[in-house]
Amino acid sequence: SLVSGPGRLPLMFALVAYLGGWVAGLGAVFGPLPYGFLWFMPLAWMLAHAIDRSVQTGGRARI
């Protein structure tokens, strides 16, 4: 859980990285960001996945 429990800070960082990937992707395609920001989308999602998997509290971390 993002509100309480162990690993909440890493899960918050994972959520921010995941949302940052969406912002970069949608902002580059439909918004004011240059297309060069599209490289950030898969990198942010890989980072979010790595952080999410690193929080092993009784199995897979759940947001």
N, C-alpha and C positions, 0 to 999 in steps of 0.2 A: 504494500500500500504506500502511496506517496504521502499520506498524512501521518502515519505512525509505523513503527516497526523498524527492524534493522535494515540497513541498506537504502533508506529513503533518499539520502542525498545523492548517491550514485544514480538511482532511478530517476531523480529529477534532472540530473545532467543528461541522462540518456533521452529523456523526453524532450529536453531543450534541443539536443543535437538532432533528433528526429524531426522536430518542427522546423528547425533551421534548414534542414534539407528541403522540406516542402516550400519554405519561403524562398530559398534560392532557386529552386526549379520553377515554381510558378511565377516568381518575380522576373526571371529571365525570359520566360516564354510569353507571358501576358503583361508584364509590368515594365517598370523603368530600368531594371537591372540589365547590364550587357550580357550577351550570350556566354561570355567567359565564366560567369558564375554557375553555369550548369555543372562544371566539374565538382563543385562543392556538394551537390546533392548526393551522389553515391558515397563520397567520403564521409559526410555527416551521418548517413545511414549505417555505414560500416562501423563508425565510432559508436553510435547508439547501440548497435547490436553487440559490440564487444563489451561495452559497459553493462548492458542488460545481462549478458551471459556471465559476467564476472561476479555478479551478486547472486551467490548460490546459497539461499536460505531455505533449506528443506526442499531442494529441487530447483526447478526453473523459476527465475524471478518473474513476478507478474506485476504489471503496472495497473 
